[in-house]
Amino acid sequence: MERTSRFAPGAFPRTRLRRTRRYDWSRRLVAENALSTDDLIWPVFAIEGEAKREAVPSMPGVDRLSIDLLVDAVAGAGDLGIPAVAVFAYIDPALKTPDAREATNPDNLICRAVRAVKESHPGIGVLCDVALDPFNSDGHDGLVRDGYVVNDETVAVLATQAVVQAEAGCDVIAPSDMMDGRIGAVRDALDEAGFERVTIMAYAAKFASAFYGPFRDAVGSKAALKGDKKTYQMDPANADEALREVGLDIDEGADMVMVKPGLPYLDIVRRVKDAFGVPTFVYSVSGEYAMLKAAAAQGWLEYDQAMMECLLAFKRAGANGILTYAALEAATLLKRAG
């Protein structure tokens, strides 16, 4: 006689999902996603001088470092297993001009920092932002004409900036400006200059977000910024448009794409990964980092657990890697967990 059950297949109490949650080992066995140090890119900030360290007040635990200290800090990141760093710089305000000419100076602070890092740590990847806001007296990512950020003139400067950074030893060029057509122009410029092996990670879906404020403090562009960036960065209301942006950047030659910011745009990360299947990165931006630090300082949450939960959420959404100011903290915890 066929044996029947009064319970439908998969129904309680025959099925109890808590069984696999009972022990640490069983939870690890069935985990669907995992975070490792291989997923982390650490953004760092360079300043002029020697043996110089400046705290960024809006980003507790983040410092601007002179190149000598920056090289030492990158060594520590490498010891933790972090594969790459993203180099940004606090540019002397006296060097900021309406044409952002310092961006294409082969001896600017970013280029000198990149050369120093690559000479000391050739096995660590270096990513460089391509945009004009650190160098522009208007604080915008592009050139400003009659109050408007112009596209094509900006793209020409960005292409030169990318070549200068590649000459300094940058491994990954990361255009973050959101001008139309800049990925193709940068790819052509790199190839023509003999840098066909240099990778492009496009800030493909970068939104005009309220979460960038502490970063602008760190690079010194906040005070210079006139107006907002809504005419070139994406409207936070739009998701389909993000897929159009990503698709265009891939067609123009992007090797990897990025969604920025992170936590408010997990849906975009998932859609991009599902739609294109290309290496997809997410930037957990300064405002996200600062919120966690501020809440933890008030005793409102446990920082390490919340930070690691956020990083895991990026992996669950489909990200291959994460740019995060918490990279050292996360790598330390992962190493400790063994």
Phi, psi and omega per residue, in radians:
M1 nan 2.360 3.136
E2 -1.225 2.309 -3.124
R3 -1.519 2.269 -3.141
T4 -2.050 2.784 3.112
S5 -2.070 2.532 3.083
R6 -1.392 -0.024 3.137
F7 -1.874 2.390 3.082
A8 -1.178 2.584 3.106
P9 -0.928 2.313 3.122
G10 1.442 0.050 -3.082
A11 -1.612 2.685 2.996
F12 -1.192 2.470 0.162
P13 -1.666 -0.020 -3.128
R14 -1.098 -0.654 3.083
T15 -1.817 2.155 3.113
R16 -2.268 1.826 -3.093
L17 -1.159 -0.320 3.128
R18 -1.245 -0.267 -3.125
R19 -1.016 -0.760 -3.086
T20 -1.409 -0.079 3.090
R21 -1.682 -0.057 -2.939
R22 -1.155 -0.717 -3.031
Y23 -2.064 2.748 3.066
D24 -1.044 -0.770 -3.089
W25 -1.129 -0.642 -3.131
S26 -1.289 -0.601 3.070
R27 -1.107 -0.695 3.115
R28 -1.176 -0.623 -3.140
L29 -1.103 -0.635 -3.036
V30 -1.798 0.088 -3.137
A31 -1.053 2.314 -3.094
E32 -1.491 -0.437 -3.122
N33 -2.400 2.649 -3.138
A34 -2.437 2.544 3.080
L35 -1.863 2.358 3.069
S36 -2.362 2.923 3.092
T37 -1.072 -0.440 3.119
D38 -1.107 -0.273 -3.111
D39 -1.537 -0.063 -2.896
L40 -1.854 2.374 2.940
I41 -2.116 2.255 -3.051
W42 -1.788 2.005 3.037
P43 -1.318 2.338 -3.132
V44 -2.264 2.724 -3.066
F45 -2.131 2.184 3.125
A46 -1.729 2.588 2.996
I47 -2.352 2.847 3.096
E48 -1.256 2.758 3.066
G49 1.964 -3.033 3.103
E50 -2.289 2.500 3.138
A51 0.865 0.696 -3.037
K52 -1.988 2.315 3.129
R53 -2.381 2.206 3.105
E54 -2.181 2.184 3.084
A55 -1.251 2.533 3.001
V56 -1.691 1.828 -2.987
P57 -0.986 -0.606 -3.097
S58 -1.448 -0.031 3.120
M59 -2.310 1.356 -3.079
P60 -0.936 2.271 -3.129
G61 1.618 -0.137 3.125
V62 -1.841 2.290 -3.134
D63 -2.156 2.586 2.844
R64 -1.440 2.384 -3.037
L65 -2.201 2.413 2.967
S66 -1.135 2.817 -2.974
I67 -1.025 -0.680 -3.134
D68 -1.091 -0.739 3.103
L69 -1.264 -0.557 3.100
L70 -1.113 -0.732 3.105
V71 -1.062 -0.728 3.106
D72 -1.130 -0.701 -3.131
A73 -1.134 -0.676 3.114
V74 -1.144 -0.607 3.058
A75 -1.035 -0.748 3.112
G76 -1.109 -0.669 3.090
A77 -1.117 -0.714 3.106
G78 -1.108 -0.675 3.117
D79 -1.089 -0.494 3.120
L80 -1.465 -0.108 3.121
G81 1.635 0.140 3.113
I82 -1.246 2.191 -2.991
P83 -1.422 -0.362 -3.018
A84 -2.692 2.697 3.055
V85 -2.199 2.678 3.044
A86 -1.947 2.104 -3.022
V87 -1.704 2.117 3.018
F88 -2.060 3.009 -3.092
A89 -2.590 2.595 2.990
Y90 -1.663 1.868 -3.047
I91 -1.534 2.376 3.071
D92 -0.922 2.173 -3.126
P93 -0.960 -0.478 3.135
A94 -1.155 -0.343 -3.126
L95 -1.619 -0.042 -3.109
K96 -1.507 2.251 -3.084
T97 -2.355 2.848 3.118
P98 -1.091 -0.436 3.114
D99 -1.688 0.065 3.081
A100 0.898 0.669 -3.014
R101 -1.105 -0.442 -3.131
E102 -1.139 -0.379 3.120
A103 -1.080 -0.500 -3.097
T104 -1.823 0.209 3.071
N105 -1.378 2.050 -3.109
P106 -1.092 -0.249 -3.138
D107 -1.951 0.417 3.112
N108 -1.253 3.021 -3.020
L109 -1.074 -0.706 -3.141
I110 -1.105 -0.810 -3.121
C111 -1.104 -0.713 3.109
R112 -1.142 -0.675 3.114
A113 -1.151 -0.734 3.125
V114 -1.073 -0.816 -3.137
R115 -1.029 -0.747 -3.116
A116 -1.142 -0.740 -3.136
V117 -1.149 -0.785 -3.102
K118 -1.207 -0.587 3.093
E119 -1.161 -0.653 -3.103
S120 -1.520 -0.532 -3.047
H121 -2.378 1.196 -3.063
P122 -1.095 -0.351 -3.109
G123 -1.506 -0.054 3.124
I124 -1.772 2.277 -3.141
G125 -1.242 2.527 3.112
V126 -2.148 2.185 3.103
L127 -1.887 2.412 3.104
C128 -2.168 2.333 3.047
D129 -1.248 2.383 3.010
V130 -1.994 1.820 3.107
A131 -2.972 2.860 -3.004
L132 -1.783 -0.089 -3.019
D133 -1.043 -0.585 3.097
P134 -1.219 -0.329 -3.020
F135 -1.921 -0.191 -2.989
N136 -1.631 2.256 -3.138
S137 -1.179 -0.237 3.065
D138 -1.587 -0.153 3.141
G139 1.297 0.183 -3.130
H140 -1.714 2.824 -3.127
D141 -1.316 -0.195 -3.129
G142 -2.406 3.093 3.123
L143 -1.283 2.450 -3.084
V144 -1.873 2.209 3.082
R145 -2.213 2.063 3.137
D146 0.927 0.717 3.072
G147 1.437 0.026 -3.110
Y148 -2.087 2.405 3.095
V149 -1.390 1.947 -3.063
V150 -1.430 2.589 -2.993
N151 -1.532 -1.085 -2.933
D152 -1.200 -0.680 3.075
E153 -1.090 -0.680 3.110
T154 -1.111 -0.778 -3.115
V155 -0.998 -0.694 3.133
A156 -1.074 -0.704 3.115
V157 -1.212 -0.707 -3.140
L158 -1.067 -0.684 3.133
A159 -1.090 -0.728 3.089
T160 -1.159 -0.728 3.100
Q161 -1.020 -0.730 -3.134
A162 -1.102 -0.727 3.137
V163 -1.145 -0.728 3.113
V164 -1.045 -0.732 3.129
Q165 -1.197 -0.664 3.093
A166 -1.126 -0.692 3.099
E167 -1.073 -0.554 3.135
A168 -1.319 -0.252 3.117
G169 2.038 0.108 3.129
C170 -1.079 2.352 -3.125
D171 -1.573 -0.602 -3.067
V172 -2.251 2.026 3.060
I173 -1.557 2.228 -3.029
A174 -2.191 1.517 3.103
P175 -1.142 2.140 -3.065
S176 -2.041 0.180 -2.950
D177 -1.405 -0.512 -3.097
M178 1.187 0.472 2.937
M179 -1.312 2.586 3.075
D180 -1.222 2.341 3.031
G181 1.419 0.092 -3.022
R182 -1.306 -0.480 -3.122
I183 -1.149 -0.786 3.111
G184 -1.084 -0.730 -3.142
A185 -1.141 -0.732 3.122
V186 -1.152 -0.739 3.119
R187 -1.076 -0.763 3.123
D188 -1.091 -0.763 -3.112
A189 -1.127 -0.734 3.116
L190 -1.117 -0.782 -3.115
D191 -1.122 -0.742 -3.134
E192 -1.151 -0.475 3.135
A193 -1.562 0.054 3.105
G194 1.553 0.292 -3.122
F195 -1.916 0.763 -3.118
E196 -1.156 -0.296 3.127
R197 -1.556 -0.139 3.105
V198 -1.286 2.330 -3.069
T199 -1.487 2.576 3.000
I200 -1.963 2.145 2.950
M201 -1.898 1.853 -3.086
A202 -1.419 2.257 2.846
Y203 -1.241 1.428 -2.936
A204 -1.389 -0.653 3.121
A205 -2.181 1.460 -3.135
K206 -1.907 2.123 -3.010
F207 -1.700 2.621 3.062
A208 -1.313 1.483 -2.906
S209 -1.832 2.697 3.025
A210 -1.455 0.008 -3.027
F211 -1.639 0.151 -3.061
Y212 -1.683 -0.080 -2.996
G213 -0.902 -0.892 -3.121
P214 -1.072 -0.609 3.078
F215 -1.080 -0.731 3.130
R216 -1.132 -0.533 2.971
D217 -1.098 -0.772 -3.038
A218 -1.129 -0.652 -3.123
V219 -1.716 -0.029 3.059
G220 1.347 0.410 -3.132
S221 -1.725 -0.175 -3.023
K222 -1.128 -0.793 -3.100
A223 -1.175 -0.530 -3.101
A224 -1.390 -0.396 -2.994
L225 -1.122 2.196 3.084
K226 -1.905 2.059 -3.112
G227 1.415 -2.638 -3.133
D228 -2.247 -3.046 -3.045
K229 -2.007 0.434 -3.024
K230 -1.288 -0.261 3.133
T231 -1.431 -0.146 3.101
Y232 -2.313 -0.562 3.016
Q233 -1.426 2.755 -2.964
M234 -1.317 2.620 3.042
D235 -1.224 2.180 3.116
P236 -1.006 -0.268 -3.137
A237 -1.348 -0.242 -2.923
N238 -1.851 2.268 3.071
A239 -1.976 -0.771 3.102
D240 -1.041 -0.689 3.120
E241 -1.074 -0.584 3.109
A242 -1.067 -0.695 3.112
L243 -1.160 -0.633 3.068
R244 -1.101 -0.769 3.130
E245 -1.064 -0.804 -3.131
V246 -1.102 -0.791 -3.138
G247 -1.048 -0.734 3.106
L248 -1.096 -0.749 -3.127
D249 -1.139 -0.680 3.086
I250 -1.105 -0.769 3.132
D251 -1.085 -0.564 -3.110
E252 -1.435 -0.157 3.061
G253 2.149 0.157 3.095
A254 -1.155 2.339 3.086
D255 -1.515 -0.549 -3.127
M256 -2.449 2.718 3.132
V257 -2.243 2.775 -3.087
M258 -2.343 2.542 2.968
V259 -1.926 2.347 -3.100
K260 -2.559 2.285 -0.055
P261 -1.204 -2.932 -3.049
G262 -1.761 -1.354 -2.963
L263 -0.981 -0.724 3.140
P264 -1.275 -0.072 -3.015
Y265 -2.250 0.557 3.101
L266 -1.078 -0.561 3.113
D267 -1.135 -0.608 3.119
I268 -1.194 -0.747 3.106
V269 -0.986 -0.827 -3.111
R270 -1.105 -0.772 -3.116
R271 -1.158 -0.703 3.127
V272 -1.104 -0.810 -3.125
K273 -1.106 -0.760 -3.132
D274 -1.164 -0.655 -3.047
A275 -1.339 -0.627 -2.968
F276 -2.047 -0.460 3.116
G277 1.097 0.387 3.121
V278 -1.665 2.844 3.051
P279 -0.962 2.095 -3.002
T280 -2.112 2.222 -3.106
F281 -2.068 2.818 3.122
V282 -2.350 2.476 3.103
Y283 -1.821 1.931 3.021
S284 -1.409 1.770 -2.827
V285 -1.427 3.059 -3.000
S286 -1.029 -0.664 3.139
G287 -1.159 -0.623 3.078
E288 -1.121 -0.804 3.124
Y289 -1.068 -0.817 -3.085
A290 -1.125 -0.643 3.120
M291 -1.068 -0.812 3.136
L292 -1.092 -0.768 3.138
K293 -1.080 -0.756 -3.115
A294 -1.159 -0.749 3.123
A295 -1.133 -0.684 3.118
A296 -1.158 -0.664 3.132
A297 -1.107 -0.488 3.096
Q298 -1.497 -0.075 -3.111
G299 1.391 0.301 -3.054
W300 -1.535 -0.306 3.038
L301 -2.685 2.849 3.114
E302 -1.591 1.977 -2.929
Y303 -1.042 -0.899 -3.049
D304 -1.010 -0.805 -3.119
Q305 -1.140 -0.763 -3.122
A306 -1.151 -0.719 -3.140
M307 -1.112 -0.790 -3.141
M308 -1.178 -0.594 3.093
E309 -1.120 -0.703 3.106
C310 -1.125 -0.762 -3.136
L311 -1.115 -0.696 3.098
L312 -1.130 -0.591 3.121
A313 -1.083 -0.632 3.095
F314 -1.125 -0.713 3.097
K315 -1.125 -0.756 -3.128
R316 -1.086 -0.577 3.140
A317 -1.301 -0.248 3.082
G318 2.091 0.055 -3.104
A319 -1.243 2.383 3.008
N320 -1.395 -0.473 -3.122
G321 -2.761 2.898 -2.994
I322 -2.393 2.210 2.917
L323 -1.509 2.095 -3.066
T324 -2.581 2.405 3.077
Y325 -1.236 -0.232 3.114
A326 -1.617 0.253 -3.032
A327 -1.025 -0.768 -3.134
L328 -1.132 -0.735 3.139
E329 -1.124 -0.782 -3.130
A330 -1.129 -0.767 -3.129
A331 -1.103 -0.664 3.104
T332 -1.092 -0.781 3.136
L333 -1.142 -0.712 3.129
L334 -1.132 -0.693 3.130
K335 -1.160 -0.678 3.139
R336 -1.157 -0.625 -3.141
A337 -1.249 -0.360 3.016
G338 1.266 nan nan
